[in-house]
Amino acid sequence: MIRTFPAILLMLFLISGTVFAQEEATPPGDTPLEAEATAVEDQVTDSMESPTSSFAAVSARVPESYAPPSGLVVTDWPNDAGDALLLEFQPGEEPAADEFAGYNIYRRIQGEAELLLVGSLTADEGVSFVDGYDPDFPVEPGVQYEYQIASVFSGGAEVPGEIVAAQETASGQWFHTGKVRVLVGCFIFLALILFFFHAAQRGVQMYLRPIAGIEAIDEAIGRATEMGKPILYVPGLSYIEDVATIASLTILGRVAKKVAEYQTPLLVPNRDPIVYTIAEETVKQGYLEAGRPDAFDKDSVFFLTQSQFAFVAGVNGIMMRQKPATNFYLGMFWAESLILAETGSLSGAIQIAGTDAVTQLPFFITTCDYTLIGEELYAASAYLGREPKQLGSIKGQDACKGIIMVIITLGILLSLTDLVAGTETLAWLKNVVTMAIVD
């Protein structure tokens, strides 16, 4: 007991000394937590009052003698619908590259107070800006605007120029002056069509480049006649408003006339009720033109179903049961084209296909004997009927294609020659030809 008494006294002395030290460090009336909060508040206050704040640092990056942009000129953007304005201005003094960032363009309607940021230009984008391309800030025709250009420096500091009222308002133009070459080309195209149209009406014999698929139609009909088997004609699976369907029905009239002359059976299945009605009248008219209206069988043109693959299954059944000697697939087709063409190929028939569906052409080319590609389907009626209006249109289109081919070839030759010679005359001719091709 006596031995531990000095140790107890030493511990009491140390504790009393620690408490006394804390009382000396803490101001009167403050606890240690209150003192810590006061120190943090003083630190924040000192940072807010410091002259080296972020705002002062940004402002210090702007050159003291820098002049803002000036000479702003606002004009109407040409050849548009009145929804754009062109802004051109003079830059301020050239600051150091690491300080200058670009320009901000502000706009407001005349009479309003608030300026809106409608666009920005970097230091490398020059001193011109087209206002109206941003859909969030459209330009209205006839509205008077005011603009302000501000130079932007590193850190986001700006030096605004004066607010200038636009010298012009946006207005639309009736004619795009940059499309004069297109207008000239249209006039040339129409003139060629009218010229060949009148030439065909006068009885001038016109040469049309041969298309194997069209020339094979008569041969295919004759083959079916010799074999004593029917001809299957599918006018596509689309509706009457499709151009390919209309072209197919035109060819059907020619085929029906030949079939009536040769007295060969004809089968025309249809998917659309309206196409079925028109196809029936077309075939009947073909028999009438051939002088055999009594030979027309109304059951030869029939409606199957509007379901895509059910229709294909029905047509495939006809091909496998009746074994037609010739199959025509002319019109608009989709995924069923390969099924039709493969079944017809297995049946041993000669097949002539034609469509403007680019995705289906590979299947027809692979499985059919002849294929009309794209516009050849449209031209088939002119080839078969030799009607003056259609002949004039075909010849006019061919002439325009020839002119375009000559221009493209000339442009290539001039470009190659300009690379070698490099004369100003050749460069001018090359630019003229290039502009004609681009438009």
C-alpha positions as CSV (number, residue, x, y, z in Angstrom):
1,M,0.0,0.0,0.0
2,I,2.8,2.4,1.0
3,R,4.8,1.4,-2.1
4,T,1.9,2.2,-4.6
5,F,1.1,5.6,-3.1
6,P,3.9,7.6,-4.9
7,A,2.7,6.1,-8.2
8,I,-0.9,7.3,-7.6
9,L,0.3,10.8,-6.8
10,L,2.4,10.9,-10.1
11,M,-0.7,9.9,-12.2
12,L,-2.9,12.6,-10.5
13,F,-0.2,15.2,-11.2
14,L,0.0,14.3,-15.0
15,I,-3.8,14.4,-15.4
16,S,-4.1,17.8,-13.8
17,G,-1.3,19.2,-16.0
18,T,-3.0,18.0,-19.2
19,V,-6.3,19.7,-18.2
20,F,-4.6,22.9,-17.4
21,A,-2.8,23.0,-20.8
22,Q,-6.2,22.6,-22.6
23,E,-7.7,25.4,-20.6
24,E,-4.8,27.7,-21.6
25,A,-5.1,26.8,-25.4
26,T,-8.9,27.4,-25.5
27,P,-10.2,31.0,-25.4
28,P,-12.5,31.7,-22.5
29,G,-16.0,30.5,-23.0
30,D,-15.1,28.1,-25.9
31,T,-15.0,24.4,-25.9
32,P,-12.4,22.5,-28.0
33,L,-15.1,21.7,-30.7
34,E,-16.2,25.4,-30.9
35,A,-12.5,26.4,-31.3
36,E,-12.1,24.0,-34.3
37,A,-15.2,25.4,-36.0
38,T,-14.0,29.0,-35.5
39,A,-10.6,28.1,-37.1
40,V,-12.4,26.6,-40.2
41,E,-14.6,29.7,-40.6
42,D,-11.6,32.0,-40.4
43,Q,-9.8,30.0,-43.1
44,V,-12.8,30.2,-45.5
45,T,-13.1,34.0,-44.9
46,D,-9.4,34.5,-45.6
47,S,-9.8,32.6,-48.9
48,M,-12.8,34.7,-50.0
49,E,-11.0,37.9,-49.3
50,S,-7.8,36.8,-51.0
51,P,-6.8,38.9,-54.1
52,T,-5.6,35.6,-55.8
53,S,-9.1,34.2,-56.2
54,S,-10.1,32.2,-59.4
55,F,-11.9,35.2,-60.9
56,A,-9.0,37.5,-60.5
57,A,-6.7,34.8,-62.0
58,V,-8.9,34.5,-65.1
59,S,-9.2,38.3,-65.6
60,A,-5.4,38.6,-65.3
61,R,-5.0,36.4,-68.5
62,V,-6.7,39.1,-70.7
63,P,-4.1,41.4,-72.3
64,E,-4.5,44.9,-70.8
65,S,-4.5,46.7,-74.2
66,Y,-6.5,44.2,-76.1
67,A,-9.2,45.7,-78.4
68,P,-12.4,43.7,-78.9
69,P,-13.7,42.6,-82.4
70,S,-15.1,45.3,-84.5
71,G,-16.5,46.1,-88.0
72,L,-19.4,43.5,-87.7
73,V,-21.3,43.3,-91.0
74,V,-24.5,41.1,-91.2
75,T,-25.9,40.1,-94.6
76,D,-28.5,37.7,-95.8
77,W,-27.2,34.3,-96.7
78,P,-27.9,33.7,-100.4
79,N,-29.8,30.9,-102.1
80,D,-31.8,29.8,-99.0
81,A,-35.4,29.9,-97.7
82,G,-34.7,33.0,-95.5
83,D,-33.4,31.1,-92.5
84,A,-29.7,32.2,-92.2
85,L,-27.6,35.3,-91.9
86,L,-23.9,35.7,-92.6
87,L,-21.7,37.5,-90.0
88,E,-18.3,38.9,-90.9
89,F,-16.1,41.0,-88.5
90,Q,-12.6,42.3,-88.0
91,P,-10.6,40.6,-85.2
92,G,-9.1,42.5,-82.3
93,E,-5.4,42.7,-81.7
94,E,-3.5,39.4,-82.1
95,P,-2.8,38.1,-78.6
96,A,-0.5,35.2,-77.7
97,A,-1.6,31.9,-79.1
98,D,-1.7,30.3,-75.7
99,E,-4.1,33.0,-74.4
100,F,-6.6,33.4,-77.2
101,A,-9.4,30.7,-77.5
102,G,-11.8,32.1,-80.1
103,Y,-15.1,34.0,-80.3
104,N,-18.6,33.8,-78.9
105,I,-21.5,35.1,-80.9
106,Y,-24.4,36.6,-79.1
107,R,-27.8,37.6,-80.6
108,R,-31.1,39.2,-79.5
109,I,-34.2,40.5,-81.2
110,Q,-34.1,44.2,-81.5
111,G,-35.8,45.7,-78.5
112,E,-35.1,42.8,-76.1
113,A,-32.6,43.0,-73.3
114,E,-31.2,39.5,-73.0
115,L,-28.4,38.3,-75.3
116,L,-28.3,34.6,-76.2
117,L,-25.2,32.6,-77.1
118,V,-26.0,31.3,-80.6
119,G,-22.6,30.0,-81.7
120,S,-18.8,29.9,-81.2
121,L,-15.7,30.1,-83.3
122,T,-12.4,28.6,-82.4
123,A,-9.2,30.5,-83.1
124,D,-8.6,28.5,-86.3
125,E,-12.1,29.0,-87.8
126,G,-11.7,32.5,-89.1
127,V,-13.9,35.6,-88.6
128,S,-17.1,34.7,-90.4
129,F,-20.1,32.8,-89.0
130,V,-23.4,31.6,-90.5
131,D,-26.3,32.1,-88.0
132,G,-29.3,29.9,-88.4
133,Y,-27.8,26.4,-88.8
134,D,-28.4,25.5,-85.1
135,P,-32.0,24.2,-84.8
136,D,-32.1,25.5,-81.2
137,F,-31.6,29.1,-82.4
138,P,-33.4,29.5,-85.7
139,V,-33.4,32.7,-87.7
140,E,-36.8,34.0,-88.7
141,P,-37.3,35.8,-92.0
142,G,-37.8,39.5,-91.8
143,V,-36.9,39.8,-88.1
144,Q,-34.4,42.5,-87.1
145,Y,-31.6,41.1,-84.9
146,E,-28.8,42.6,-83.0
147,Y,-25.4,40.9,-82.6
148,Q,-22.4,41.1,-80.3
149,I,-19.0,39.4,-80.8
150,A,-16.9,38.6,-77.8
151,S,-13.3,37.4,-77.8
152,V,-12.7,34.4,-75.5
153,F,-9.4,33.8,-73.7
154,S,-8.0,30.8,-71.8
155,G,-9.9,30.2,-68.6
156,G,-13.2,31.5,-70.1
157,A,-12.6,35.3,-69.8
158,E,-14.4,37.4,-72.5
159,V,-13.8,40.8,-74.0
160,P,-17.2,41.8,-75.6
161,G,-17.5,44.1,-78.6
162,E,-20.2,46.6,-79.2
163,I,-23.8,45.5,-80.0
164,V,-24.5,46.0,-83.7
165,A,-27.9,45.9,-85.4
166,A,-28.0,43.6,-88.4
167,Q,-27.7,45.6,-91.7
168,E,-30.0,43.1,-93.4
169,T,-32.8,40.7,-92.4
170,A,-33.1,37.1,-93.6
171,S,-35.2,36.6,-96.8
172,G,-35.8,33.7,-99.1
173,Q,-35.0,33.5,-102.8
174,W,-37.2,32.1,-105.5
175,F,-34.3,30.7,-107.5
176,H,-31.0,29.1,-106.5
177,T,-28.4,30.7,-108.7
178,G,-26.0,27.9,-108.0
179,K,-28.3,25.4,-109.8
180,V,-28.3,27.1,-113.2
181,R,-26.4,24.2,-114.7
182,V,-29.1,21.8,-113.5
183,L,-31.7,24.0,-115.2
184,V,-29.7,23.9,-118.4
185,G,-29.4,20.1,-118.2
186,C,-33.1,19.8,-117.7
187,F,-33.8,21.9,-120.8
188,I,-31.4,19.8,-122.8
189,F,-33.1,16.6,-121.6
190,L,-36.6,17.8,-122.5
191,A,-35.4,19.1,-125.9
192,L,-33.9,15.7,-126.7
193,I,-37.1,13.8,-125.7
194,L,-39.3,16.2,-127.8
195,F,-37.0,15.9,-130.8
196,F,-37.0,12.1,-130.8
197,F,-40.7,12.0,-130.1
198,H,-41.5,14.1,-133.2
199,A,-39.0,12.0,-135.2
200,A,-40.8,8.8,-134.2
201,Q,-44.1,10.3,-135.1
202,R,-42.8,11.2,-138.6
203,G,-41.9,7.5,-139.1
204,V,-38.1,7.8,-138.7
205,Q,-36.6,4.4,-137.9
206,M,-34.8,4.6,-134.6
207,Y,-32.2,2.2,-133.4
208,L,-32.6,0.9,-129.9
209,R,-29.8,-1.1,-128.3
210,P,-30.8,-4.8,-128.1
211,I,-31.8,-6.2,-124.7
212,A,-31.6,-10.0,-124.6
213,G,-34.4,-10.5,-122.2
214,I,-36.9,-8.5,-124.3
215,E,-35.8,-10.2,-127.6
216,A,-36.3,-13.6,-125.9
217,I,-40.0,-13.0,-125.1
218,D,-41.2,-14.0,-128.6
219,E,-38.8,-17.0,-128.6
220,A,-40.2,-18.1,-125.2
221,I,-43.8,-17.9,-126.3
222,G,-43.0,-19.9,-129.5
223,R,-41.2,-22.5,-127.4
224,A,-44.3,-23.0,-125.3
225,T,-46.5,-23.3,-128.4
226,E,-44.3,-25.9,-129.9
227,M,-44.3,-28.0,-126.7
228,G,-48.1,-27.5,-126.3
229,K,-47.6,-26.4,-122.7
230,P,-49.0,-23.2,-120.9
231,I,-47.2,-20.0,-120.1
232,L,-47.1,-18.8,-116.5
233,Y,-47.0,-15.0,-116.0
234,V,-46.5,-13.6,-112.5
235,P,-47.0,-9.8,-112.5
236,G,-45.2,-9.3,-109.1
237,L,-46.6,-9.2,-105.6
238,S,-46.9,-5.5,-105.2
239,Y,-49.8,-3.1,-105.6
240,I,-51.0,-1.2,-108.7
241,E,-49.4,2.1,-107.5
242,D,-45.9,0.4,-107.9
243,V,-44.2,1.5,-111.1
244,A,-42.8,-2.0,-111.6
245,T,-46.3,-3.4,-111.5
246,I,-47.5,-1.0,-114.1
247,A,-44.6,-1.9,-116.4
248,S,-45.3,-5.6,-115.9
249,L,-49.0,-5.1,-116.9
250,T,-47.9,-3.3,-120.0
251,I,-45.7,-6.2,-121.0
252,L,-48.6,-8.6,-120.1
253,G,-50.7,-7.0,-122.8
254,R,-48.0,-7.7,-125.4
255,V,-47.6,-11.3,-124.2
256,A,-51.4,-11.9,-124.2
257,K,-51.6,-10.7,-127.8
258,K,-48.9,-13.1,-128.9
259,V,-50.4,-15.9,-126.9
260,A,-53.8,-15.3,-128.6
261,E,-52.1,-15.4,-132.1
262,Y,-50.3,-18.7,-131.3
263,Q,-53.3,-20.1,-129.3
264,T,-51.2,-21.0,-126.4
265,P,-52.7,-21.4,-122.8
266,L,-51.9,-18.5,-120.4
267,L,-51.9,-18.6,-116.6
268,V,-51.8,-15.3,-114.7
269,P,-52.0,-15.7,-110.9
270,N,-52.4,-12.6,-108.8
271,R,-51.9,-11.6,-105.2
272,D,-53.7,-8.2,-105.2
273,P,-57.4,-7.9,-106.1
274,I,-57.0,-4.6,-107.9
275,V,-54.0,-5.9,-109.9
276,Y,-56.1,-9.0,-110.7
277,T,-58.9,-6.9,-112.1
278,I,-56.6,-4.8,-114.3
279,A,-54.6,-7.9,-115.4
280,E,-57.9,-9.6,-116.5
281,E,-58.8,-6.6,-118.6
282,T,-55.3,-6.4,-120.0
283,V,-55.3,-10.0,-121.2
284,K,-58.9,-9.6,-122.6
285,Q,-57.7,-6.5,-124.6
286,G,-54.7,-8.5,-125.9
287,Y,-57.0,-11.2,-127.2
288,L,-59.2,-8.6,-128.8
289,E,-56.3,-6.9,-130.6
290,A,-55.2,-10.3,-131.9
291,G,-58.7,-10.8,-133.4
292,R,-59.5,-13.7,-131.1
293,P,-61.8,-12.4,-128.4
294,D,-63.7,-15.7,-128.3
295,A,-60.5,-17.6,-127.3
296,F,-60.1,-15.6,-124.1
297,D,-60.6,-17.8,-121.0
298,K,-61.6,-15.8,-118.0
299,D,-60.3,-18.5,-115.7
300,S,-56.8,-18.0,-117.1
301,V,-56.4,-14.9,-114.9
302,F,-57.2,-15.6,-111.3
303,F,-56.7,-14.4,-107.7
304,L,-54.9,-16.7,-105.3
305,T,-54.3,-15.0,-101.9
306,Q,-53.0,-11.9,-100.4
307,S,-50.6,-13.8,-98.1
308,Q,-47.1,-13.6,-99.4
309,F,-45.8,-17.1,-98.9
310,A,-49.2,-18.7,-99.4
311,F,-49.3,-17.1,-102.8
312,V,-45.8,-18.4,-103.6
313,A,-46.8,-21.9,-102.4
314,G,-49.8,-21.8,-104.8
315,V,-47.7,-20.7,-107.7
316,N,-45.1,-23.4,-107.0
317,G,-47.9,-26.0,-107.0
318,I,-49.1,-24.8,-110.4
319,M,-45.5,-25.0,-111.8
320,M,-45.1,-28.6,-110.5
321,R,-48.5,-29.8,-111.6
322,Q,-49.0,-28.2,-115.0
323,K,-45.3,-27.9,-116.0
324,P,-45.5,-24.6,-117.9
325,A,-42.9,-24.3,-120.7
326,T,-42.2,-20.6,-120.0
327,N,-42.3,-18.6,-116.7
328,F,-42.4,-14.8,-116.6
329,Y,-41.6,-13.1,-113.3
330,L,-42.0,-9.4,-114.1
331,G,-42.7,-6.8,-111.4
332,M,-41.9,-6.2,-107.7
333,F,-40.7,-9.2,-105.7
334,W,-39.3,-9.7,-102.1
335,A,-38.0,-12.7,-100.2
336,E,-40.1,-15.1,-102.3
337,S,-38.2,-14.5,-105.5
338,L,-35.6,-17.2,-104.9
339,I,-38.3,-19.8,-104.1
340,L,-40.2,-19.0,-107.3
341,A,-37.2,-19.0,-109.5
342,E,-35.7,-22.2,-108.0
343,T,-39.0,-24.1,-108.4
344,G,-39.3,-22.9,-112.0
345,S,-35.8,-24.0,-112.7
346,L,-36.5,-27.5,-111.3
347,S,-39.6,-27.8,-113.5
348,G,-37.4,-27.3,-116.6
349,A,-39.1,-24.1,-117.9
350,I,-37.4,-21.3,-119.7
351,Q,-37.6,-18.3,-117.3
352,I,-37.5,-14.5,-118.0
353,A,-37.5,-12.3,-114.9
354,G,-37.4,-8.5,-114.4
355,T,-37.6,-6.3,-111.3
356,D,-36.3,-3.0,-109.9
357,A,-35.7,-4.5,-106.5
358,V,-31.9,-4.4,-106.3
359,T,-31.8,-7.0,-103.5
360,Q,-33.7,-9.6,-105.5
361,L,-31.7,-9.2,-108.8
362,P,-28.9,-11.7,-107.8
363,F,-31.5,-14.5,-107.2
364,F,-33.1,-13.9,-110.6
365,I,-29.8,-13.6,-112.4
366,T,-28.6,-16.9,-110.9
367,T,-31.7,-19.0,-111.6
368,C,-33.4,-17.4,-114.6
369,D,-32.4,-17.6,-118.3
370,Y,-32.9,-13.9,-118.9
371,T,-33.2,-11.0,-116.5
372,L,-34.4,-7.4,-117.1
373,I,-32.4,-5.2,-114.7
374,G,-33.9,-2.0,-113.3
375,E,-35.0,0.4,-116.0
376,E,-34.9,-2.3,-118.7
377,L,-38.2,-3.5,-117.2
378,Y,-39.6,0.0,-117.9
379,A,-38.2,0.1,-121.4
380,A,-39.6,-3.3,-122.4
381,S,-43.0,-1.8,-123.3
382,A,-41.4,0.7,-125.6
383,Y,-39.3,-2.1,-127.2
384,L,-42.3,-4.3,-127.7
385,G,-44.9,-1.8,-128.7
386,R,-42.8,0.7,-130.7
387,E,-45.2,3.5,-129.6
388,P,-43.8,7.0,-130.6
389,K,-44.1,8.6,-127.2
390,Q,-42.3,5.7,-125.5
391,L,-39.7,5.5,-128.2
392,G,-39.0,9.2,-127.9
393,S,-38.6,8.9,-124.1
394,I,-36.2,6.0,-124.4
395,K,-34.1,7.6,-127.1
396,G,-34.0,10.9,-125.2
397,Q,-32.8,9.1,-122.0
398,D,-30.1,7.2,-124.0
399,A,-28.9,10.5,-125.6
400,C,-28.6,12.2,-122.2
401,K,-26.7,9.2,-120.8
402,G,-24.3,9.4,-123.8
403,I,-23.7,13.1,-123.1
404,I,-23.0,12.4,-119.4
405,M,-20.6,9.7,-120.3
406,V,-18.8,12.0,-122.7
407,I,-18.6,14.7,-120.0
408,I,-17.2,12.3,-117.4
409,T,-14.6,10.9,-119.8
410,L,-13.6,14.5,-120.8
411,G,-13.3,15.4,-117.1
412,I,-11.0,12.5,-116.4
413,L,-8.8,13.3,-119.4
414,L,-8.6,17.0,-118.5
415,S,-7.7,16.1,-114.9
416,L,-4.9,13.8,-116.0
417,T,-3.6,16.3,-118.5
418,D,-3.7,19.1,-115.9
419,L,-1.6,17.0,-113.6
420,V,1.1,16.7,-116.3
421,A,1.0,20.1,-118.0
422,G,-0.5,22.2,-115.2
423,T,-1.6,25.1,-117.5
424,E,-4.3,27.7,-116.4
425,T,-6.5,26.9,-119.4
426,L,-6.6,23.2,-118.6
427,A,-7.3,23.9,-115.0
428,W,-10.2,26.2,-116.0
429,L,-11.7,23.6,-118.3
430,K,-11.3,20.9,-115.7
431,N,-13.2,23.0,-113.1
432,V,-16.0,23.7,-115.6
433,V,-16.4,20.0,-116.4
434,T,-16.2,19.0,-112.8
435,M,-19.0,21.5,-111.8
436,A,-21.2,20.1,-114.6
437,I,-20.7,16.5,-113.3
438,V,-21.2,17.4,-109.7
439,D,-24.5,19.2,-110.3
